[in-house]
């Protein structure tokens, strides 16, 4: 089955850290631009961070440097390291992969993707 599966979400206190993972199955991520998106309650989905197959990032400092996207093609997995979490970061986080987008376009305009994960909830609360 061709799919992306997120893991690593949950409840964290303000100021804490989480690392989200997204693993592809049924296909390899090597040639794909991949990215993380989030949707908070009552808000539209927004791009958080995206990275090309060659490692080009957009934006260069996601969430003012608190979030870092990375990928490990050997593990067919992408990651989102989130530090100094704030209650405003509470959202469902989604990973996505697409062959044709460049990172800036994916994060800014991306809606129709080759693959979307089902999403994972991150709650930042004391």
C-alpha positions in Angstrom: 0.0 0.0 0.0 1.3 3.4 -1.0 1.2 5.7 2.0 2.8 8.1 4.4 2.4 7.5 8.1 3.2 10.1 10.7 4.3 9.3 14.3 5.7 11.1 17.3 2.8 13.4 18.1 1.2 13.9 21.5 0.9 16.2 24.5 3.8 18.4 25.5 4.2 21.3 27.8 5.0 24.8 26.6 8.8 25.1 26.0 9.1 21.4 25.3 10.2 19.5 22.2 8.8 16.8 19.9 10.1 15.1 16.8 7.6 14.0 14.3 8.5 11.3 11.8 6.8 10.4 8.5 7.7 7.1 6.9 6.8 6.2 3.3 5.7 2.7 2.4 5.2 1.2 -1.0 7.4 3.8 -2.7 10.7 5.6 -2.1 11.0 9.3 -1.1 14.4 9.8 -2.9 13.0 11.8 -5.8 10.3 13.6 -4.0 10.0 17.1 -2.4 8.5 16.5 1.0 7.0 18.8 3.6 5.1 19.3 6.8 1.9 21.1 7.1 -0.4 21.8 10.0 -4.0 22.7 10.6 -5.1 24.3 13.9 -8.8 24.1 15.0 -10.8 26.6 13.0 -7.9 27.6 10.7 -6.8 26.7 7.3 -4.0 24.2 6.7 -0.6 25.9 6.3 2.8 24.9 5.2 5.4 24.6 8.0 8.6 23.4 6.3 9.5 21.7 3.0 12.7 20.1 1.7 13.6 19.1 -1.8 15.2 15.8 -2.9 18.6 17.6 -2.9 18.1 19.1 0.5 17.0 22.6 -0.3 14.9 24.1 2.4 11.9 26.4 2.6 11.8 28.4 4.6 15.3 28.6 5.9 14.1 29.3 9.4 10.8 27.6 10.0 8.8 29.0 12.8 11.6 31.5 13.6 14.1 28.8 13.9 12.2 26.6 16.3 11.4 23.9 13.7 13.7 21.9 11.5 12.8 19.6 8.7 15.1 16.8 7.6 15.0 13.6 5.7 16.8 10.3 5.8 16.4 8.6 2.4 18.0 5.4 3.7 15.2 5.1 6.1 12.6 6.4 3.7 11.6 8.9 6.4 11.3 12.6 6.9 11.3 14.4 10.3 10.2 17.6 11.9 12.1 18.6 15.0 10.1 21.1 17.0 11.6 23.0 19.9 10.4 25.7 22.3 6.9 24.7 21.6 4.1 27.2 22.2 0.3 26.6 22.7 -0.1 28.2 19.3 1.6 25.3 17.8 -1.2 23.0 18.7 -2.5 21.5 15.5 -2.9 18.4 13.5 0.4 17.9 11.5 0.5 16.4 8.1 3.3 15.2 6.0 3.2 15.2 2.2 5.3 14.2 -0.8 5.3 15.3 -4.4 7.6 14.8 -7.4 7.0 18.2 -9.1 6.9 20.9 -6.4 9.9 22.9 -5.4 10.0 23.5 -1.7 8.8 27.1 -1.8 5.8 26.3 -4.0 4.9 23.3 -2.0 4.9 25.1 1.3 3.2 28.2 0.0 0.6 26.9 -2.5 0.7 23.1 -2.2 -2.7 21.4 -1.9 -2.9 18.6 -4.4 0.1 16.3 -3.6 1.1 12.9 -4.8 0.8 11.7 -1.2 -0.6 13.0 2.1 -0.3 11.4 5.5 -3.4 11.1 7.6 -2.2 13.6 10.2 -1.1 13.4 13.8 -2.2 15.6 16.7 0.3 17.8 18.6 -1.1 19.5 21.7 1.0 22.0 23.6 -0.5 22.6 27.0 0.4 22.8 30.6 
